[in-house]
Amino acid sequence: MARIKVTQVKSQIGRLQNQKRTLEALGLRRMNQTVEHEATPTIIGMVNTVKHLVSYEEIK
């Protein structure tokens, strides 16, 4: 299965509670932190929820 690398590029300060919780569930706690996940539909949906706060790329 493909993997996805997610990096937080914008702050969560002043964001909606569900967006803050989504970042935390992805494992992102601070700016410029990067995590890797399997590219499952659940993870893709979480990234789409906070796509304005993160950058992402697929790892092959």
C-alpha positions, 0 to 999 in steps of 0.5 A: 500500500502507498504511504503519504508524508504529511507536514504541518505548514500553518498554525492551529491557533484560532482554528475550529476544534475539529481541525485541531483534533484532526491534526492531533489524530494525525500526530502533528503537534507543532509547525513543520513536524512531519509524519508518515501514514499509510494512504488509507481512505481514513487518513486521506479524509483526515488530510482533506479536512485540514488541507489548508494547514498541511502539505502532503506528498505520496511516497512510493 
